[in-house]
Amino acid sequence: MKKILIVEDDEKLRKELEIFLNNNGYQAECLKTFKNTINDILKINPNLILLDINLPDIDGEYVCKEIRKQSDMPIIIITSKDNELDELISINYGADHYITKPFNIQILLAKITSVLRRSSNTEIKNKIDAKHFILNISNSTIEKDGKVIELTKNEYKILKYLIEKREKIVSREEIMNFLWESESFIDDNTLSVNITRLRNKLEEINLKELIETKRGQGYILKGEL
């Protein structure tokens, strides 16, 4: 069930939206205080935000801008400001849609459905299911059981190459040639350092033995552990 966070100071509208969304297959949650809005949103980490511009303690457009710096979560602006400038600012700050009050709640529902569908498709394209973990292409991270580990550029490329060649032995020369062709120069010693660091990061998500060394041949990414 997709979680939608309602960031709206109008209590009546907030309650109406919460009931409506819960009745239409979503898990609605409301932010009721706005002293730490940005941190609260990031902590809740919803699938989509309904964000009002006119908040009591902080500007909604600023919230949109700051959230977009740290997350790709979809944002739909809901506001009484019916002018092109505010709409343009919101879109430039990363909002996915802009809807003015009063609005047709069925149209809002359609926009939510559309934005979430597009977001899900993008997320699938940006991630590789590597069986034991997820490799996130968009930000060079690996994910497993809710834990996220950041990779350097070379670590990411080495791991991605091993995933593509899964269960096949890949020589050190192959990896270095691959990185050289992608304009990431790496020599034999640097490769060893990167493999060691990559293994240490995999160990952090309990995948210590995932990359196996085949003496005199190269490396293999195991299919089973």
N, C-alpha and C positions, 0 to 999 in steps of 0.2 A: 504494500500500500504506500503510495507516494505521500510524503509529508509536505504540507504547505504551511508556511509561516505567515501570519497576518500581522503586519506592522502598521497599525492604524490606531490613532488616539480617540476616534469617535467610538465610544463604547457600544452604542446601538448598532452601528454598521458593522463593527467588529464581531459582535455576537451573531448578527444575521449571516455574515459571511462564514463564520465558523460552523453554524448549524447547516447551512446550505452545502458547504463542501463536504462535511461529514456524511450528509445524506446522499452525496453523489460519488461515493467511493474513495474519498481522500481522507487523510488523517490531518485535520486542521489543528494548528496550535497558534496561540495569540501571544504577542509581546505586549505587555500592559504597562511597563515602565520603560523610560527612554533615556536613562542616565548613561547606560553602557550599551547602547544599541548595537554598534558594530561588533563588539566582542560577544554579545548575547546571540546575535545572528550566526556568527561563525561557530559558536559553541553548539548551538542547536543543529546546525548544518542541514537545513531542509532541502528538499528537492526543488522547491520554488518559493520565491518571496512575493507577496503582495505588499507593496511598499508605498505608503502615503508620503507625499512631499512635505506637507505641513505638519511636522511633529513638534511637540512642545519644547524639547530640549536640544534638538539637533535638526539640521536641514536634511530632508530626505534625499535630495540630489547629491549631497556630500556623502551620505551613507551609501548610495548606489555606486559612486565613484570609488570609495574605499573598499567596498566588498568586492568589486570587480578586480581590484589589484591582487586580491588574495584567493578568489574563487570564481569558478565558471557557473555557479548556481544561477538558474534563470531568475530574472527580476521583471515583474510587471508593475509599472507605476500606476497607482490609482490616486487621482487628485481632483480637486475642484478648480485647479488652475487650467483654464481652457484657452491657452495661447500657444502659438507655434514655437516661440522662443524656449519656453520651458520644456516642451516636447523635444525640441532639437537638443537642448542641453542634456536631458535625460538619456536620449538615445546615444549621444556622443560619450556619455559617462558609462555606457554599457547596458542600459535597460533593453530588454527584449521586446517589450510592448508598453504602450502608454494609453491609458483609458481614463476618460474624465467623468466625474460625478455630475449628475446622477447617471448611472449606466444600467443597461439591460443585463441582468445577472446571467442570463443564458448566453449572451455574447461573451461575457467575462469567462464563463465556463468553457466556451469554445476556444478562446484564446489560451487558457490554461492547458487544455488538452493538446492544442497545436504546439505550444512551446515545449511541453514535456516530451511529446513525441519526437520533436526535432532534437532536443537535448539528449534523449536516449540513443538516437541513431548516431549522434556525434560521439557520445561516450563509447559506444561499441567500436566505432572506427578507430578511436584513439587508444584502445587497449587490446593487448594480446593476451589471451588466456593460455598461459604456459603450463597448465595442468597443476603444478604445485604452487604457483603464484601468478599474479597478474603483472605484466609489464606495461606501464603507462607510457605511451609514445609521446604524448603532449608535454609531459614535464619530466621525463627521464627518471621515473621512480618505479620501485617494485612494491607490490602490496600483497600481504598475506595475513589472514585472520585479523583484519583491522589495523595492522601495523604497516606504516609506509616508510620506505628507506630510499633516500636520494642517491642517485648514481652520478658520477662524473661523465663527461661526454664519451671518453674512451671505454669506461666500464659499461656504459649503456650499449655502445656499439658492439663490444665484444659479446655481451650477453645476448643481444638480439641476433647476432650472427650464429651463435651456438644454438639458439632456439630454432632458427631456420634450418639448421643442420642436425636437429635433435636425433640422438641415438646413432649418429655417425661420427667417426673419429675425424677431427679437424686438426690439421697440422698447424704448428706455430707460424710457418711460412704463409699459409692460407690466410690466417688472421691478420698478419702484418700486411700482406698484399691488399687485403680488403680495406684495412684502415688507411693505407697509403693512397689507394684509389679514391677514398672519400675525403682526402686532404687532411687526414689526421696522422701526421708522421709519428711512427712508433718503432723503436728499435727492439732488439731481442731482450735487453735488460729491462726496458720500460714495460714490455709486454709481461714479463714475470711479475713486476711490481703491481701492474693493473690486475692480473689474475689473482694474486694474493689478496689485494684489497677487495676485489669482487667476492671472493670466497668468504672473507671476513663479514661482509655485508649480508651475504646469503645465510651465514651462520646466525646472524641476529634474528632471522625469521625461521630458525631451525631447519635450514637446508644446507648444512655443513658439507655433506658428501655429494651435492648435486653435480658439481663439475669434477669429473674424474680425470686424472692424468694417466695417459697411456705411454709408458716409458719408451722414448725413441720414436713415438708416432704423433703425439699431440694431446688433444683434450676431447672429451665426449660429455655431453649433457645427458644424464641418465633419464630414462623413461620411467623407471620405478625407483623408489627409495625404500 
